[in-house]
Amino acid sequence: MNLKTLAEQLGLSQTTVSRALNGYPEVSEATRLRVQQAAEQFGYRPNSRAKGLATGRAMMIGHVIPTSNKHEMVNPVFGDFVAGASEAYAKFGYDMMFTRVQDGNAEQAYRELLAKRAVDGVVLQGPLINDSRIALLNKMGLPFVVHGRSTGVSEAYSWVDVNNKRAFERATEFLIDLGHRRIALLNGLETMDFAQRRRDGYLHALKHRGLAASPDLMRAQEMTEVYGYRETMSLLALKTPPTAILTSSMITAIGVRRAIEDSGLKMGRDISVITHDDDLSYLKNGQDVPIFTALRSSVRQAGEIAAAMLAELIDTPDHAPMTRMLEAELVVGCSSGPAPQD
């Protein structure tokens, strides 16, 4: 259905219907509600380009992705976040744009997007510690929401994040309660804020329970399956190997499992494993019974929340920064059990 047909169904002019859908104040609340209900009934969605002409907006949200994140576009976590965000964008009449830039060129990319009026706002993903992009976007006045947070940035900004520190603290405590004393951490790149917070949670739990952290049990790299396999084989070759492994990614956990099986061991009996981010559309953690004990937090939901926040910030330029903290749920699966007896 197009605008003309919807207007005919309502007995209103196309101008009135367009203004009602775009929130113009001269349209009465009763007419606005009537038009919105009819639009939902007939499945009408305004053309984003036409809406942009009516509102003076681009009706586009930007995602700037550095080329250093080589696997970002095929990462299921990124895919689920974008899927959730895109659903919310559609509800608000926005499309999305991806821009790939060389490392160090993010500032120029944001300036060009603003100068061309190509986007109405941006989502910043994968924040670093002391991420300079946040100060830049605040200075530019371009509405933005960060998926995550940036330790060391003192100025206010809008963000959606999972409580990474508490999640990894809780997972480590769970393993300690099962009798594990040598617990390894296979973390993501620790220049990334989320990885630093996860490491902090792991270390805090060890210290709180009177256990010394062992540098030989802590690894940090890009979260691939090969990384999980290689580092687990290395850990198992130690004179005193770990009895449990805490990993930052489902993809890494798959490599961990492969290494355990190739070593003739059984996951959950000989080596316990806990992973993060198991609530993914295309990488399910089993069906009725989870394969992995996991820290579960919906990345798709985070995308929806971030997109809705950004739409509100665009509509209300003077709005104070918005924040939302999500908590991860510890889901017990087949990969964890009591520490083996010597």
C-alpha positions in Angstrom: 0.0 0.0 0.0 1.3 3.5 -0.8 0.5 6.9 0.7 -2.2 7.7 -1.8 -4.1 4.5 -1.2 -3.9 4.9 2.6 -5.1 8.5 2.3 -8.1 7.4 0.2 -9.0 4.7 2.8 -9.1 7.3 5.5 -10.8 10.1 3.5 -7.9 12.4 4.2 -5.4 14.3 2.0 -2.0 12.8 1.4 -0.5 15.8 3.1 -2.5 15.3 6.3 -1.6 11.6 6.4 2.1 12.3 5.8 2.2 15.0 8.5 0.4 12.7 11.0 2.9 9.9 10.4 5.8 12.3 10.7 4.7 13.8 14.0 3.9 17.4 12.9 2.3 19.3 15.8 -0.5 20.9 13.7 -2.2 17.5 13.3 -4.6 16.7 16.1 -3.9 13.8 18.4 -7.2 12.0 17.3 -6.2 12.2 13.7 -2.7 11.1 14.4 -3.9 8.0 16.3 -6.4 7.2 13.5 -3.7 7.4 10.8 -1.3 5.3 12.8 -3.8 2.6 13.5 -4.8 2.5 9.8 -1.1 2.3 8.8 -0.6 -0.7 11.1 -3.8 -2.3 9.9 -2.9 -2.1 6.3 0.8 -2.7 6.8 1.8 0.7 5.4 5.4 1.8 6.0 6.4 5.3 4.9 9.2 5.5 2.3 12.3 6.6 4.2 13.5 8.8 1.3 10.1 10.6 1.2 10.0 10.9 4.9 13.5 12.4 4.8 12.3 15.1 2.4 9.4 15.9 4.7 11.5 16.1 7.9 14.8 17.3 6.5 16.6 14.2 7.7 18.6 11.5 6.0 16.5 8.7 7.7 19.8 6.8 7.8 21.8 5.4 10.7 25.6 4.9 10.3 27.8 2.1 11.5 31.6 2.9 10.9 33.7 -0.3 11.1 37.5 -0.2 11.2 39.2 -2.6 8.8 41.3 -3.9 11.8 38.2 -5.8 12.8 38.8 -8.2 10.0 36.2 -10.8 11.1 33.6 -8.3 12.5 31.2 -8.5 9.5 30.9 -12.4 9.8 31.0 -12.5 13.6 27.6 -13.9 14.7 27.6 -11.5 17.7 27.9 -8.5 15.3 25.2 -10.1 13.1 22.7 -10.5 15.9 23.3 -6.9 17.2 22.7 -5.6 13.6 19.6 -7.8 13.3 18.1 -6.4 16.5 19.0 -2.8 15.6 17.6 -3.1 12.0 14.2 -4.3 13.3 14.0 -1.2 15.6 15.3 1.1 12.8 12.5 -0.1 10.6 9.9 0.7 13.2 11.2 4.3 13.3 11.5 4.6 9.5 15.3 4.5 9.4 17.6 2.6 7.1 21.2 1.7 8.0 24.6 2.3 6.3 27.9 0.5 6.9 31.1 2.3 6.2 34.5 0.5 6.3 37.5 2.7 7.1 41.2 2.1 7.5 42.6 2.2 11.1 43.0 5.8 12.2 40.6 7.2 9.6 37.4 7.0 11.8 37.5 10.8 12.5 37.5 11.6 8.8 34.7 9.1 8.1 32.5 10.7 10.8 33.2 14.2 9.5 32.3 13.2 6.0 29.1 11.6 7.1 28.1 14.7 9.0 29.2 17.1 6.2 27.2 15.2 3.6 24.3 14.9 6.0 24.3 11.2 5.0 23.2 10.0 8.5 21.1 11.3 11.4 23.1 9.4 14.0 25.6 6.6 14.4 26.2 3.5 16.6 29.7 3.0 17.9 30.6 -0.6 18.3 33.6 -2.3 19.8 34.7 0.6 22.1 38.4 0.6 23.2 39.7 1.7 26.5 40.0 5.5 26.4 38.2 5.5 23.1 38.9 8.9 21.4 35.9 8.5 19.1 33.5 9.3 21.9 34.9 12.8 22.5 35.0 13.4 18.8 31.3 12.5 18.3 30.3 14.6 21.4 32.3 17.6 19.9 30.7 17.1 16.5 27.2 17.0 17.9 26.2 14.0 15.9 23.8 11.8 17.9 25.3 8.5 18.8 25.0 5.4 21.1 27.9 3.2 22.1 27.4 -0.6 22.2 29.5 -1.1 25.3 31.4 1.5 27.4 34.9 2.9 27.5 37.0 2.9 30.6 38.9 6.1 31.1 36.3 8.4 29.3 35.0 10.8 31.8 32.5 12.8 29.7 28.9 11.7 29.5 27.6 9.7 26.5 24.8 7.2 25.7 25.5 3.5 25.9 24.0 0.0 26.2 26.2 -2.6 27.8 26.1 -6.0 29.6 27.7 -6.1 33.0 30.8 -7.9 31.9 32.7 -7.6 35.2 29.9 -9.0 37.3 29.2 -11.8 34.8 32.8 -13.1 34.8 33.1 -12.6 38.5 30.0 -14.8 39.0 31.2 -17.4 36.6 34.6 -17.7 38.3 32.8 -17.9 41.7 30.6 -20.7 40.3 33.7 -22.7 39.3 35.4 -22.1 42.7 32.3 -23.4 44.4 32.6 -26.6 42.3 36.1 -27.0 43.8 38.2 -25.6 40.9 41.4 -23.8 41.9 43.3 -23.6 38.6 40.9 -21.7 36.3 42.1 -20.4 33.0 40.8 -17.3 31.2 40.7 -17.2 27.4 39.7 -13.6 26.9 39.2 -11.3 23.9 41.7 -8.6 22.9 42.3 -6.6 26.1 42.5 -3.3 24.3 38.8 -3.7 24.0 36.8 -2.4 26.9 34.6 -5.5 27.3 37.6 -7.8 27.6 39.2 -5.6 30.3 36.1 -5.7 32.3 35.8 -9.5 32.0 39.4 -9.9 33.1 38.7 -7.6 36.1 35.7 -9.7 37.1 37.8 -12.9 36.9 40.6 -11.5 38.9 38.3 -10.0 41.5 36.6 -13.3 42.2 40.0 -15.1 42.6 41.2 -12.5 45.0 38.0 -12.4 47.0 38.2 -16.2 47.4 41.9 -16.1 48.4 43.3 -17.6 45.2 46.3 -16.2 43.5 46.1 -15.4 39.8 48.4 -17.3 37.5 49.7 -15.4 34.5 50.3 -18.7 32.7 46.5 -19.3 32.8 45.4 -16.0 31.2 45.4 -15.6 27.4 44.0 -12.7 25.3 43.6 -12.7 21.5 40.9 -12.3 18.8 38.1 -14.7 19.7 38.3 -17.4 16.9 37.8 -21.1 17.0 41.5 -21.7 16.2 42.5 -19.5 19.1 40.4 -21.6 21.5 41.8 -24.8 20.2 45.5 -23.7 20.1 45.5 -22.1 23.6 43.6 -25.0 25.2 46.2 -27.4 23.8 48.9 -25.2 25.3 47.1 -25.0 28.7 46.7 -28.8 28.8 50.4 -29.2 28.2 51.3 -27.3 31.3 52.9 -29.2 34.2 49.9 -28.3 36.2 47.0 -27.8 33.7 43.8 -26.0 34.6 40.7 -28.0 35.7 38.4 -25.3 34.2 38.4 -22.8 31.4 36.4 -19.5 31.2 36.1 -18.2 27.7 34.7 -14.9 26.3 33.1 -16.3 23.1 31.0 -19.3 21.9 33.2 -19.5 18.9 36.3 -19.8 21.1 34.5 -22.3 23.3 34.0 -24.6 20.2 37.7 -24.6 19.7 38.2 -25.4 23.5 35.9 -28.3 23.2 37.7 -29.7 20.1 41.0 -29.5 21.9 39.7 -31.3 25.0 38.3 -34.1 22.9 41.5 -34.4 20.8 43.4 -34.8 24.1 41.3 -37.8 25.0 39.5 -35.9 27.8 35.8 -35.3 28.4 34.4 -31.8 28.8 32.4 -31.4 32.0 34.2 -34.3 33.7 37.9 -33.7 33.2 37.8 -30.1 32.2 34.9 -27.7 33.0 34.1 -24.9 30.5 32.0 -21.7 30.8 31.5 -19.5 27.8 29.9 -16.1 27.2 27.3 -15.0 24.5 25.5 -18.2 23.9 22.2 -16.6 22.9 22.9 -16.3 19.2 20.5 -16.9 16.3 22.9 -18.9 14.1 25.1 -20.5 16.8 22.8 -22.2 19.2 24.0 -23.7 22.5 22.2 -27.0 22.1 18.4 -27.4 22.2 16.6 -28.5 25.4 19.8 -29.0 27.4 22.7 -26.5 26.9 26.0 -27.9 25.6 27.9 -25.2 27.4 27.4 -23.7 30.8 27.1 -20.1 29.7 26.7 -16.4 30.6 23.6 -15.6 28.5 22.8 -12.1 27.3 20.9 -11.3 24.2 23.0 -9.3 21.8 19.9 -9.0 19.6 18.1 -7.3 22.4 21.0 -4.9 23.0 20.8 -3.9 19.3 17.1 -3.2 19.6 17.6 -1.1 22.8 20.5 0.9 21.2 18.5 1.7 18.1 15.5 2.8 20.1 17.8 5.0 22.2 19.3 6.6 19.1 16.0 7.3 17.6 14.9 9.2 20.7 18.2 11.1 20.8 17.7 12.2 17.2 14.1 13.3 17.9 15.1 15.1 21.0 18.5 16.8 20.4 18.7 18.3 24.0 18.0 14.9 25.6 20.5 14.0 28.3 22.7 10.9 27.6 20.9 7.6 28.1 22.4 4.5 29.6 21.2 0.9 30.0 23.0 -1.9 31.9 22.0 -5.5 31.0 22.8 -8.4 33.3 24.0 -11.8 32.0 22.2 -14.9 33.2 24.3 -18.0 34.3 22.8 -21.0 32.5 24.1 -24.4 33.7 24.8 -26.9 30.9 26.8 -30.1 30.3 30.2 -28.5 30.2 30.8 -27.9 33.9 31.1 -30.1 36.9 33.1 -30.7 40.2 36.8 -30.4 40.0 38.5 -33.8 39.4 40.0 -35.4 42.5 43.7 -35.9 42.4 
